[in-house]
Amino acid sequence: MKADLQSVLNDANVDATQSSTQRQLAIDISAIADGRESSAPVNLCLILDHSGSMNGQPLETVKKAAQRLVDRLSPGDRISVIAFDHRAKVIVPNQVIKDPAKVSKAISSLQSDGGTAIDEGLKLGIEELAKGKKNSISHAFLLTDGENEHGDNKRCIKLAELATEYKLTLNTLGFGEHWNQNVLEQIADVAGGTLAYIEQPDQAVQEFSRLFSRIQSVGLTNAYLLLSLMPKVRLAELKPIAQVAPDTIELPVQREGNQFVVRLGDLMTDVSRIILANLYIGQLAEGRQNIAQIQVRYDDPAMGKQNLLSDLVNVEANVVRSYQPAPNAEVQQYILALAKYRQTQLAESKLQRGDRAGAATMLQTAAKTALQMGDKSAATVLQTSATRLQAGGELSEADKKKTRIVSKTILQE
């Protein structure tokens, strides 16, 4: 496998008479086969909430979903299972999968009891996952249905940061209506994973399966985008870089010498990561001008190689004195995806401050943005929430969570 990246500006033409021009740079990054491909083993850790609120059908469906994943593991893959209530324990220590029935039996033994301490489960999960991380694709599925009532949310985020240092990916699954969407989203975003919402128990198998399929498509791990800007080109000061596909995430940017460095995490072979960078270009001479260079640093777990580099890609702008716009329709879609996310965030902030009218207006704006990009499912969810607020109603916990999910991604039909 090797990393492939392509770039395009939302408008390749730049006006030579302007002292400053804003452009959005879309960067498409994925793993591609190079004729020597072999798959690295999956190293999966299931971190499962079995607190008292999971009693009955919720826990039974989660156990069924977990057992289905165990059955999908291939020889050489690794599994570990953590169960947590207000404490945490290792149900299945990290091991190469040799006896799936034994693992499934351990999962079957889970009974609901106690409160919820997410960070305790997360800590043990990271410890077990780290034992099998060498030359593997290491992911955890953290599922909970509740608030972290016996734990520390700040510790959860610190643990997610620790997971990235260990080159581990954390996916979070919120079950039902009463989990903390801010905490689970932060854990997933920080640790390069995905936030999933299981609204009804019977959706557990489907969501577990969807996330596992994404893991199976991972070809390269621990990827970083390296961005170098030419003189007279700068990044926007506020929220300069975001991922807009497959999920929308605001990405932190660090400096390494003269480069900007952005952690991407895993690269999939059939799903592109689309990164959007907000650039300001100063006045340049006419002609084709190089404004940036981009590269990806990554690991190839199947080959046991680290810190590999992709080909260096030059980003050019066409600087003209008689400016005519040359908009790129695909990049415009990415800009709309980011706008939908940020507009929904603003709506949530207004609602938290008690500004119901402002929240409803912003949700309507987000719904219109979703329609512009052809995301009808998101438009319906966002407009329904706006209408409910305008009518004097309240948004249920399920409404709030679905609104958050559709702001970040396009729902699967």
Secondary structure, 3 states (H helix, E strand, C coil): CEEEEEEEECECEEECCCCEEEEEEEEEEEEECCCCCCCCCEEEEEEEECCHHHCCHHHHHHHHHHHHHHHHCCCCCEEEEEEECCCEEEEEEEEECCCHHHHHHHHHCCCCCCCCCHHHHHHHHHHHHHHCCCCCEEEEEEEECCCCCCCCHHHHHHHHHHHHHCCCEEEEEEECCCCCHHHHHHHHHHCCCCEEEECCHHHHHHHHHHHHHHHHCEEEEEEEEEEEECCCEEECCCCCEEEEECCCEECCCEEECCEEEEEEEEEECCCCEEEEEEEEEECCCCEEEEEEEEEEEEEECCCCEEEEECCCEEEEEEEECCCCCCECHHHHHHHHHHHHHHHHHHHHHHHHCCCHHHHHHHHHHHHHHHHHCCCHHHHHHHHHHHHHHHCCCCCCHHHHHHHHHHHHCCCCC
